[in-house]
Amino acid sequence: MAKGELILSNHWKGATLYQVYPLSFADSNGDGWGDLAGVTARLDYIKSLSADAIWLSPIHQSPMKDWGYDSTNWRAIDLRCGNFEDFDDLLCEAHSRDLGIIVDQVYSYTSDDHPWFTASRAADNNQYSDWFVWADAKPDGTPPNNWLSIFGGPAWEWDPRRRQYYMHHFYATMPHLNFHNSDVQAEVLETADFWLSKGVDGFRLDVVNLYFHDAALTDNPVSGSVDSRFPGGFQNQIKDRSRPDNLPFLEKLRGLSEQHGDRLLMAEVTTDDALHLAQIYCAPGRLHTAYVVISDDGLINAAKVAKLLGQWDYDQGWPTWSISNHDLPRALTRCFGAEAPQEAAAVLIAMLIALRGNILIYQGDELGLPQALVPIAQRRDGEGVRFGDYGLQRDGARTPFPWTANQSDLWLPTDAAQKAQAVSQQDGDPTSTLSAARKLLAFRARQSVLRDGGQYVATEGPILKVIRDLDGVKLTAVLNLSSGSVSADKPAGEIAISGGCQIQGQSLHLEPYGYCFTLDAQ
């Protein structure tokens, strides 16, 4: 199969995506960094999870102050990850296995080491002077407005060379591009065309709602919140993000995608109203999908999940449901607590496969990895170093993927609790979380009702019930999202797949974190 042949173009709805964080996934040459050749060597493992495509977190050239998301060249591959020969090998080998490759595209900002920014911050007028968001200080020397960084503190950094402030949504080392400049937009579209022409199957678009800002630099209004983890929560951040200018640009991106066979465009939306905004961004003629993390703010329960699912209008857009990613604590720990058993990891996968939409598995979800404990002295994420145990704890979700129980550390240490859940320890064990995940994901791949069927969601105490239907076939998932045993009426039909479930007459007895799927062909 040629590297340019599309994998997702005709059946992206209902796809199973697998996120690889390359720096931590597999090290092919022993230099301490995961790389593209390592991913290629593990494609059969990913295929064993019935994945349709791989989302690769950034592989672009970067000083790694934010681990690839701060790029110095969007069209170059970082040497830690390999080179374009390695990338082309990965693309060809993935396509030969009917696996698509979706690459991360980070367009809102660059590294402050980027040549564009070096030129922009120079005092003289040049081609790049207006490529970033610059503003004069107020008369008292303070920043031009009240906008705040997502990681805390002002969204402005003083530059003594240019004698102005520049804007940044995250670290001060990641200056924000000025999308009001038509040359910036043209450069973004040319970069997108570059990667599409390489043969990738689509993009994951980083913080897609942050592209444009209010050109008048108007203050954000006060939100009225009195309890927020970061100061930004005290504002309605409507002037520095989620601007209406975004929509015409997203339509340009979609048009470019369609010129290349309609490659998949998947959005990350970051805002307090992300679910609503994601549906606007995924309206016809814009992006294909946006991913939504279930219970991203902590512990999970049936009512919470049902409420979230009920807020998505499928007539307005198509979701991609996930339970974790590289920016959040591991799903098992976040959703069920530090002492959660492995059965809890399996029910999270069972919940995902039941849902209407695409699903996204982050590397290690299938192993039931708990959140890693990374000592402060060994942390690499600047946010985690700055805020310690009160930060986002992203390092704990980015530790090396445990292929074996005795593998060496990479750029981050491997937690002992994660080594105990290594692939080598679970592979071939029919009772393992990995075995359960493979069976569940393969079941989803075989059932057209799970890709294309309608959806009804209900709760009964701690039980989440998801009913899917298509062409006379009714599939019912009954999921116990609690640490206690529960009983429920057995749905009509035959039991197709289950875990921690026994039939007692016309009832189902679900052990803690048990699940059951029934199929009824009418």
C-alpha positions as semicolon CSV with decimal commas, in nm:
position;residue;x (nm);y (nm);z (nm)
1;M;0,000;0,000;0,000
2;A;0,144;0,339;-0,098
3;K;0,225;0,588;0,173
4;G;-0,026;0,836;0,031
5;E;-0,322;0,601;0,018
6;L;-0,595;0,717;0,255
7;I;-0,701;0,498;0,545
8;L;-0,971;0,705;0,716
9;S;-1,131;0,896;0,429
10;N;-1,432;0,667;0,387
11;H;-1,487;0,532;0,737
12;W;-1,362;0,782;0,990
13;K;-1,694;0,791;1,178
14;G;-1,679;0,538;1,457
15;A;-1,301;0,496;1,428
16;T;-1,080;0,378;1,712
17;L;-0,778;0,606;1,751
18;Y;-0,465;0,528;1,955
19;Q;-0,256;0,818;2,085
20;V;0,119;0,770;2,089
21;Y;0,338;1,012;2,286
22;P;0,654;0,937;2,083
23;L;0,915;1,053;2,334
24;S;0,785;0,797;2,585
25;F;0,661;0,511;2,368
26;A;0,952;0,307;2,237
27;D;1,327;0,383;2,210
28;S;1,481;0,206;1,910
29;N;1,843;0,314;1,956
30;G;1,900;0,331;2,332
31;D;1,955;0,708;2,351
32;G;1,686;0,759;2,617
33;W;1,426;0,909;2,384
34;G;1,132;0,735;2,225
35;D;1,141;0,774;1,847
36;L;0,962;0,709;1,519
37;A;1,152;0,387;1,450
38;G;1,035;0,265;1,790
39;V;0,674;0,332;1,692
40;T;0,722;0,146;1,364
41;A;0,859;-0,156;1,551
42;R;0,546;-0,165;1,768
43;L;0,279;-0,128;1,499
44;D;0,165;-0,487;1,534
45;Y;0,099;-0,425;1,902
46;I;-0,115;-0,122;1,819
47;K;-0,297;-0,318;1,551
48;S;-0,372;-0,588;1,811
49;L;-0,590;-0,324;1,980
50;S;-0,811;-0,301;1,668
51;A;-0,702;0,058;1,613
52;D;-0,792;0,235;1,290
53;A;-0,535;0,514;1,323
54;I;-0,255;0,650;1,538
55;W;-0,243;1,006;1,667
56;L;0,124;1,103;1,696
57;S;0,194;1,377;1,948
58;P;0,441;1,637;1,814
59;I;0,751;1,518;1,633
60;H;0,855;1,865;1,509
61;Q;1,192;2,023;1,574
62;S;1,184;2,167;1,925
63;P;1,405;2,282;2,216
64;M;1,171;2,066;2,430
65;K;1,079;2,331;2,683
66;D;0,723;2,201;2,640
67;W;0,822;1,864;2,496
68;G;0,748;1,915;2,130
69;Y;0,461;2,158;2,152
70;D;0,710;2,446;2,130
71;S;0,841;2,416;1,777
72;T;1,126;2,590;1,600
73;N;1,036;2,441;1,261
74;W;0,693;2,297;1,177
75;R;0,832;2,122;0,869
76;A;1,132;1,951;1,030
77;I;1,145;1,642;1,252
78;D;1,326;1,666;1,584
79;L;1,646;1,460;1,586
80;R;1,536;1,286;1,905
81;C;1,244;1,142;1,708
82;G;1,441;1,060;1,393
83;N;1,419;1,197;1,041
84;F;1,190;1,198;0,738
85;E;1,317;0,860;0,625
86;D;1,198;0,720;0,958
87;F;0,867;0,902;0,916
88;D;0,814;0,769;0,565
89;D;0,892;0,416;0,687
90;L;0,637;0,455;0,967
91;L;0,374;0,585;0,726
92;C;0,427;0,301;0,478
93;E;0,435;0,031;0,744
94;A;0,125;0,172;0,916
95;H;-0,067;0,188;0,590
96;S;0,034;-0,167;0,504
97;R;-0,147;-0,268;0,824
98;D;-0,450;-0,055;0,741
99;L;-0,353;0,195;1,012
100;G;-0,381;0,568;0,950
101;I;-0,134;0,826;1,082
102;I;-0,267;1,151;1,229
103;V;-0,003;1,409;1,319
104;D;-0,022;1,683;1,580
105;Q;-0,028;2,034;1,434
106;V;0,046;2,320;1,676
107;Y;-0,043;2,646;1,506
108;S;-0,127;2,888;1,789
109;Y;0,229;2,952;1,896
110;T;0,595;2,868;1,836
111;S;0,904;2,839;2,051
112;D;1,071;3,165;2,145
113;D;1,379;3,012;1,978
114;H;1,198;3,006;1,642
115;P;1,371;3,222;1,376
116;W;1,042;3,401;1,317
117;F;1,028;3,519;1,676
118;T;1,397;3,607;1,683
119;A;1,331;3,838;1,388
120;S;1,002;3,966;1,529
121;R;1,150;4,076;1,860
122;A;1,424;4,277;1,687
123;A;1,380;4,650;1,720
124;D;1,389;4,715;1,346
125;N;1,090;4,672;1,117
126;N;1,107;4,350;0,915
127;Q;0,895;4,078;0,751
128;Y;0,814;3,913;1,086
129;S;0,752;4,222;1,299
130;D;0,377;4,163;1,305
131;W;0,380;3,780;1,310
132;F;0,330;3,769;1,689
133;V;0,100;3,956;1,926
134;W;0,287;4,264;2,050
135;A;0,154;4,555;2,256
136;D;0,282;4,862;2,436
137;A;0,281;4,877;2,813
138;K;0,023;5,086;2,993
139;P;0,150;5,426;3,111
140;D;0,244;5,269;3,445
141;G;0,445;4,995;3,275
142;T;0,201;4,712;3,342
143;P;0,075;4,473;3,070
144;P;-0,173;4,606;2,813
145;N;-0,475;4,421;2,956
146;N;-0,586;4,164;3,213
147;W;-0,547;3,848;3,003
148;L;-0,402;3,555;3,193
149;S;-0,186;3,260;3,099
150;I;-0,345;2,915;3,121
151;F;-0,059;2,820;3,356
152;G;-0,109;3,121;3,581
153;G;0,014;3,480;3,578
154;P;-0,021;3,744;3,306
155;A;-0,044;3,632;2,945
156;W;0,219;3,893;2,865
157;E;0,597;3,893;2,882
158;W;0,812;4,206;2,860
159;D;1,077;4,208;2,587
160;P;1,356;4,463;2,651
161;R;1,482;4,450;2,292
162;R;1,156;4,553;2,135
163;R;1,040;4,737;2,448
164;Q;0,695;4,589;2,423
165;Y;0,499;4,301;2,573
166;Y;0,429;3,986;2,374
167;M;0,138;3,752;2,439
168;H;0,156;3,385;2,539
169;H;-0,125;3,149;2,637
170;F;0,103;2,901;2,812
171;Y;0,472;2,945;2,896
172;A;0,650;3,272;2,820
173;T;0,878;3,063;2,597
174;M;0,580;3,001;2,363
175;P;0,483;3,334;2,201
176;H;0,142;3,350;2,037
177;L;0,118;3,397;1,661
178;N;-0,089;3,682;1,522
179;F;-0,356;3,516;1,308
180;H;-0,490;3,857;1,208
181;N;-0,183;3,874;0,983
182;S;-0,272;3,715;0,648
183;D;0,090;3,601;0,603
184;V;0,063;3,393;0,921
185;Q;-0,255;3,229;0,796
186;A;-0,089;3,156;0,462
187;E;0,210;2,997;0,636
188;V;-0,018;2,776;0,846
189;L;-0,206;2,657;0,538
190;E;0,119;2,591;0,352
191;T;0,243;2,386;0,647
192;A;-0,080;2,187;0,654
193;D;-0,045;2,127;0,280
194;F;0,314;2,010;0,334
195;W;0,209;1,735;0,575
196;L;-0,097;1,636;0,377
197;S;0,123;1,602;0,071
198;K;0,350;1,373;0,274
199;G;0,054;1,135;0,290
200;V;-0,069;1,168;0,648
201;D;-0,430;1,070;0,712
202;G;-0,521;1,377;0,915
203;F;-0,437;1,620;1,192
204;R;-0,497;1,661;1,560
205;L;-0,522;2,040;1,590
206;D;-0,378;2,168;1,917
207;V;-0,588;2,425;2,110
208;V;-0,778;2,512;1,797
209;N;-0,992;2,777;1,967
210;L;-0,688;2,986;2,058
211;Y;-0,589;3,089;1,706
212;F;-0,745;3,437;1,706
213;H;-0,758;3,705;1,973
214;D;-0,951;4,030;2,007
215;A;-0,741;4,270;1,802
216;A;-0,848;4,562;2,023
217;L;-0,697;4,382;2,327
218;T;-1,010;4,441;2,535
219;D;-1,004;4,319;2,896
220;N;-1,179;3,990;2,974
221;P;-1,482;4,035;3,199
222;V;-1,487;3,893;3,551
223;S;-1,649;3,549;3,570
224;G;-1,768;3,567;3,930
225;S;-1,593;3,239;4,016
226;V;-1,457;3,219;4,369
227;D;-1,288;2,879;4,338
228;S;-1,054;2,816;4,048
229;R;-0,740;2,607;4,020
230;F;-0,578;2,868;3,798
231;P;-0,640;3,245;3,793
232;G;-0,788;3,231;3,443
233;G;-1,101;3,080;3,595
234;F;-1,179;3,416;3,752
235;Q;-1,237;3,558;3,404
236;N;-1,475;3,489;3,119
237;Q;-1,195;3,439;2,870
238;I;-1,389;3,554;2,566
239;K;-1,144;3,811;2,431
240;D;-0,826;3,602;2,411
241;R;-0,983;3,279;2,279
242;S;-1,283;3,125;2,101
243;R;-1,323;3,427;1,876
244;P;-1,567;3,426;1,581
245;D;-1,268;3,488;1,349
246;N;-1,176;3,122;1,406
247;L;-1,466;2,988;1,203
248;P;-1,372;3,116;0,855
249;F;-1,017;2,991;0,909
250;L;-1,139;2,644;1,010
251;E;-1,338;2,639;0,687
252;K;-1,017;2,714;0,497
253;L;-0,850;2,420;0,670
254;R;-1,141;2,194;0,579
255;G;-1,123;2,310;0,219
256;L;-0,753;2,222;0,210
257;S;-0,828;1,881;0,362
258;E;-1,089;1,815;0,095
259;Q;-0,835;1,898;-0,177
260;H;-0,636;1,603;-0,040
261;G;-0,924;1,356;-0,024
262;D;-1,088;1,492;0,293
263;R;-0,827;1,397;0,553
264;L;-0,947;1,382;0,912
265;L;-0,935;1,706;1,116
266;M;-0,969;1,645;1,492
267;A;-0,981;1,941;1,727
268;E;-0,865;2,002;2,080
269;V;-1,086;2,273;2,230
270;T;-0,982;2,428;2,560
271;T;-1,238;2,644;2,734
272;D;-1,492;2,623;3,017
273;D;-1,761;2,563;2,754
274;A;-1,558;2,318;2,544
275;L;-1,844;2,078;2,468
276;H;-2,067;2,349;2,321
277;L;-1,785;2,513;2,128
278;A;-1,663;2,180;1,992
279;Q;-1,999;2,122;1,828
280;I;-1,983;2,465;1,662
281;Y;-1,633;2,386;1,534
282;C;-1,750;2,048;1,398
283;A;-2,050;2,184;1,210
284;P;-2,070;2,093;0,839
285;G;-1,791;2,252;0,638
286;R;-1,559;2,287;0,938
287;L;-1,370;2,020;1,130
288;H;-1,463;1,651;1,127
289;T;-1,453;1,590;1,501
290;A;-1,334;1,714;1,839
291;Y;-1,222;1,496;2,125
292;V;-1,387;1,514;2,465
293;V;-1,229;1,367;2,779
294;I;-1,490;1,204;3,001
295;S;-1,461;1,318;3,363
296;D;-1,152;1,527;3,296
297;D;-1,200;1,704;3,629
298;G;-1,179;1,400;3,857
299;L;-1,381;1,108;3,991
300;I;-1,637;0,945;3,766
301;N;-1,992;0,821;3,820
302;A;-2,284;0,714;3,603
303;A;-2,486;1,034;3,642
304;K;-2,188;1,250;3,549
305;V;-2,119;1,050;3,234
306;A;-2,483;1,044;3,129
307;K;-2,511;1,420;3,170
308;L;-2,204;1,476;2,954
309;L;-2,324;1,241;2,682
310;G;-2,665;1,405;2,680
311;Q;-2,510;1,743;2,600
312;W;-2,378;1,633;2,260
313;D;-2,607;1,702;1,965
314;Y;-2,513;1,457;1,690
315;D;-2,697;1,666;1,435
316;Q;-2,443;1,942;1,496
317;G;-2,117;1,745;1,492
318;W;-1,935;1,422;1,565
319;P;-1,748;1,357;1,891
320;T;-1,435;1,160;1,974
321;W;-1,467;1,025;2,328
322;S;-1,163;0,957;2,544
323;I;-1,073;0,891;2,905
324;S;-0,723;1,040;2,912
325;N;-0,435;1,194;2,720
326;H;-0,087;1,333;2,775
327;D;-0,216;1,646;2,953
328;L;-0,416;1,476;3,230
329;P;-0,349;1,235;3,515
330;R;-0,393;0,872;3,415
331;A;-0,758;0,769;3,379
332;L;-0,753;0,484;3,632
333;T;-0,626;0,709;3,912
334;R;-0,815;1,021;3,810
335;C;-1,151;0,850;3,770
336;F;-1,144;0,598;4,054
337;G;-0,875;0,710;4,299
338;A;-0,524;0,605;4,396
339;E;-0,629;0,260;4,518
340;A;-0,838;0,167;4,215
341;P;-0,813;-0,201;4,110
342;Q;-0,743;-0,320;3,756
343;E;-1,109;-0,411;3,704
344;A;-1,181;-0,039;3,707
345;A;-0,952;0,009;3,408
346;A;-1,141;-0,253;3,210
347;V;-1,480;-0,094;3,273
348;L;-1,346;0,238;3,141
349;I;-1,256;0,069;2,811
350;A;-1,597;-0,104;2,812
351;M;-1,764;0,234;2,859
352;L;-1,571;0,385;2,567
353;I;-1,655;0,109;2,320
354;A;-2,026;0,148;2,398
355;L;-2,042;0,513;2,293
356;R;-2,155;0,668;1,969
357;G;-1,866;0,854;1,811
358;N;-1,497;0,791;1,760
359;I;-1,302;0,665;2,058
360;L;-0,949;0,754;2,161
361;I;-0,717;0,529;2,361
362;Y;-0,409;0,695;2,512
363;Q;-0,104;0,470;2,528
364;G;-0,131;0,267;2,847
365;D;-0,509;0,296;2,893
366;E;-0,525;-0,063;2,767
367;L;-0,280;-0,172;3,037
368;G;-0,468;-0,003;3,319
369;L;-0,168;0,210;3,410
370;P;-0,209;0,411;3,730
371;Q;-0,076;0,764;3,752
372;A;0,302;0,750;3,794
373;L;0,463;0,911;4,094
374;V;0,753;1,119;3,963
375;P;0,977;1,275;4,228
376;I;1,000;1,652;4,195
377;A;1,375;1,628;4,128
378;Q;1,304;1,412;3,821
379;R;1,012;1,606;3,676
380;R;1,056;1,762;3,334
381;D;0,727;1,945;3,277
382;G;0,776;2,311;3,365
383;E;0,423;2,344;3,501
384;G;0,473;2,045;3,730
385;V;0,808;2,173;3,853
386;R;0,660;2,515;3,922
387;F;0,350;2,400;4,112
388;G;0,472;2,067;4,252
389;D;0,195;1,835;4,371
390;Y;-0,063;2,109;4,313
391;G;0,006;2,124;3,940
392;L;-0,143;1,928;3,651
393;Q;0,087;1,627;3,711
394;R;0,148;1,579;3,340
395;D;0,482;1,403;3,394
396;G;0,294;1,122;3,568
397;A;0,101;1,051;3,247
398;R;0,407;1,078;3,021
399;T;0,642;0,828;3,182
400;P;0,789;0,555;2,958
401;F;0,546;0,301;2,820
402;P;0,624;-0,022;3,009
403;W;0,703;-0,289;2,752
404;T;0,888;-0,502;3,007
405;A;0,906;-0,509;3,385
406;N;1,281;-0,444;3,385
407;Q;1,323;-0,189;3,107
408;S;1,551;0,111;3,150
409;D;1,425;0,462;3,218
410;L;1,395;0,705;2,930
411;W;1,380;1,083;2,961
412;L;1,143;1,026;3,253
413;P;1,167;0,746;3,511
414;T;0,939;0,442;3,497
415;D;0,721;0,404;3,803
416;A;0,739;0,065;3,978
417;A;0,359;0,035;3,983
418;Q;0,353;0,080;3,607
419;K;0,630;-0,175;3,553
420;A;0,407;-0,427;3,729
421;Q;0,151;-0,370;3,452
422;A;0,403;-0,404;3,167
423;V;0,303;-0,563;2,839
424;S;0,538;-0,855;2,913
425;Q;0,347;-0,922;3,236
426;Q;0,001;-0,906;3,076
427;D;0,049;-1,042;2,726
428;G;-0,090;-1,393;2,703
429;D;-0,268;-1,374;3,039
430;P;-0,642;-1,415;2,965
431;T;-0,731;-1,247;3,296
432;S;-0,524;-0,932;3,236
433;T;-0,649;-0,582;3,165
434;L;-0,470;-0,593;2,829
435;S;-0,656;-0,911;2,736
436;A;-0,989;-0,755;2,835
437;A;-0,908;-0,438;2,639
438;R;-0,817;-0,635;2,326
439;K;-1,139;-0,836;2,344
440;L;-1,353;-0,527;2,400
441;L;-1,190;-0,328;2,120
442;A;-1,211;-0,621;1,880
443;F;-1,578;-0,660;1,970
444;R;-1,639;-0,296;1,884
445;A;-1,459;-0,337;1,552
446;R;-1,687;-0,627;1,457
447;Q;-2,016;-0,456;1,547
448;S;-2,149;-0,212;1,291
449;V;-2,412;-0,108;1,547
450;L;-2,130;0,037;1,759
451;R;-1,988;0,235;1,466
452;D;-2,311;0,356;1,310
453;G;-2,602;0,295;1,545
454;G;-2,819;0,541;1,734
455;Q;-2,776;0,590;2,106
456;Y;-2,986;0,613;2,421
457;V;-2,831;0,663;2,765
458;A;-2,984;0,601;3,106
459;T;-2,870;0,549;3,465
460;E;-2,984;0,329;3,752
461;G;-2,789;0,437;4,059
462;P;-2,423;0,354;3,988
463;I;-2,515;0,174;3,665
464;L;-2,466;0,341;3,328
465;K;-2,678;0,188;3,054
466;V;-2,602;0,262;2,689
467;I;-2,841;0,130;2,423
468;R;-2,733;0,127;2,058
469;D;-2,958;0,030;1,766
470;L;-2,914;-0,018;1,393
471;D;-3,126;-0,200;1,133
472;G;-3,314;-0,411;1,384
473;V;-3,008;-0,492;1,595
474;K;-3,017;-0,367;1,953
475;L;-2,704;-0,367;2,167
476;T;-2,727;-0,284;2,537
477;A;-2,425;-0,209;2,755
478;V;-2,474;-0,226;3,132
479;L;-2,176;-0,080;3,320
480;N;-2,116;-0,069;3,696
481;L;-1,906;0,241;3,757
482;S;-1,877;0,180;4,130
483;S;-1,674;-0,017;4,384
484;G;-1,983;-0,207;4,509
485;S;-2,175;-0,502;4,369
486;V;-2,506;-0,420;4,204
487;S;-2,791;-0,600;4,028
488;A;-2,996;-0,498;3,727
489;D;-3,260;-0,645;3,500
490;K;-3,108;-0,848;3,220
491;P;-3,168;-0,680;2,883
492;A;-3,323;-0,881;2,603
493;G;-3,090;-1,082;2,384
494;E;-2,780;-1,292;2,426
495;I;-2,477;-1,188;2,626
496;A;-2,208;-1,100;2,373
497;I;-1,920;-0,996;2,600
498;S;-1,890;-0,932;2,972
499;G;-1,655;-0,898;3,267
500;G;-1,740;-0,938;3,634
501;C;-2,096;-1,036;3,550
502;Q;-2,318;-1,333;3,638
503;I;-2,675;-1,411;3,531
504;Q;-2,914;-1,482;3,815
505;G;-3,253;-1,568;3,664
506;Q;-3,368;-1,255;3,484
507;S;-3,113;-1,040;3,663
508;L;-2,753;-0,944;3,606
509;H;-2,523;-0,944;3,906
510;L;-2,239;-0,701;3,842
511;E;-1,933;-0,718;4,059
512;P;-1,746;-0,393;4,132
513;Y;-1,663;-0,235;3,795
514;G;-1,840;-0,518;3,611
515;Y;-1,993;-0,483;3,264
516;C;-2,217;-0,673;3,027
517;F;-2,312;-0,628;2,660
518;T;-2,618;-0,800;2,516
519;L;-2,715;-0,831;2,149
520;D;-3,077;-0,865;2,040
521;A;-3,140;-0,911;1,667
522;Q;-3,510;-0,835;1,618
